[in-house]
């Protein structure tokens, strides 16, 4: 029974429970109950009303628009735009996860169902895969289901209208009634082969953070040894920063080569991706080294927790996250900005409206570079090897 009285046993139990609680919150708490909310989708209504045989107007586009906006079960925020070109520009600038384009001849195509030669119109569904595979997949499914419901309702109305005129339906008309309009799906900004279903930016950033963390620890240890050996702290810190920035470029290049050569990740613009990884790695190294220089090795706890809290968010659309997670974590974590900046380069060619992500990385790198150099003036005791030898 003496074993059960040992303090270390109960301290260990409490430590395990504390670790599980902290990492449980980090890995699950921030995304628990994640579901889509108000996903921005562009709606383009180009349909021109057609005239029924009795002279009444038929406006299928407005009918579908009203049906979509009235459906409160769809977690979609419809943005009405005036043209397909405007919708595509919004997709390029990552304003929308998708777009629905109702063509000019939609009403005319429905009206043609009662003719001997039906000509169903083509409705376009545009899916912005590069912005978020998770959100774009949800948008694809929701728009597909919405168009099926609209098609079924239009078939029912057309059948009723035609049934009042004749009891006999031509075969072509009967077939057309099954699909009153065609749905054409187009993926814009596709993610490419072997990109882990669009999760490649988040994965690369996670690996880069870990690599830079190891680099930061070893260079911090080298800094401490150099100072103990008599080197000036200021010069040693400058060399620490310079070496870290150069090695961050080497680490980024190796990571990119490994992803491409070992795992077949398709990279259309490898040079730009490497430069963005270098920027992110430099920002990570400077942030990590600054905390280590000012706090010491206990800073590792902060850095590891930051990584674990950030990891679940890197590949999630913000509209899926609880509001508290958006406000208190997603809005500021540097790993998220790095993953978003890398996504911009990999899938959007660094399109201007999204360059704010890379601007944040430049700001982080510059700010922590200043703080790293400022650690030169940190007060601390410096051990002198000669005094130690004399004392012995």
Protein Blocks (a to p, Z undefined) as FASTA:
>chain_A
ZZmmpmklmmmmmmmmmmmmmmmmmmmmmmgoiacehiacddddfbdcdddfkopacdfk
lmmmmmmmmmmkbccdcdddfbfklmmmmmmnopagbdcdddfklmmmmmmmmpmbdcdd
dddddddfklomklmmmmmmmmmmmmmmmmmmmmmmmmmmmmmmocbdcfklmmmmmmmb
acddddehiebehilgoplmmmmmmmmmmmmmmmmmmmmmmmmmmmmnopafklmmmmmm
mmmmmmmmmmmmmmmmmmmmmnopacfblmlmmmmmmmmmmmmmmmmmmmmmmnommlmm
mmmmmmmmmmmmmmgcfklpcfklmmmmmmmpmklmmmmmmmmmmmnoopaklmmmmmmm
mmmmmmmmmmmmmmmmpccddddfklmmmmZZ
